[in-house]
Amino acid sequence: MARVAGCKFVRWPLMNDWCYRRAGHKSLLAYAEKVKAGYLYLKQTPIQDVHTGEERLSEQVRITPLGLLVWKCLMIRPIPVVFNEPKNLLDECLDEYSFDEICKFQLEHVQDGIQEAGVRNKRVADNLSRVRLAAVISPMWFLVAFGFHWWGPVQTVVGAG
């Protein structure tokens, strides 16, 4: 899964126009645009009300695999603060260290920041690559299905004659 806290998992789609709540209801509903795009679907389950005995629909918004990929690419993750900016190097709390000690420390640890940024960028790039792959493959499935539909009856006619 996306490894996101439950409150963020609900709050992000609400804030970014993927879902909405009807007044007086707790359940979320998906915007039709996101359903048509294949990111979300609405699962409707008939349930019987315990108190009145009448049947009604329970609605739940579900995210599709494509929607999860797009969501993971769009979700803004916290980016660590850069500490080697000049204003941070000249901060008053660093008065106890000499400028040479600060420079040496920065040079020793700059590779850690580069590697951390590389890992973060690779994760986002991998997610975007999966979305691009899904976009490339989706027309191919249509062509394969069309080919089976078109040439399937032709083979049976040729085989019969």
Order of alpha helices (4+ residues) and beta strands (2+ residues): alpha-beta-beta-alpha-beta-beta-alpha-alpha-alpha
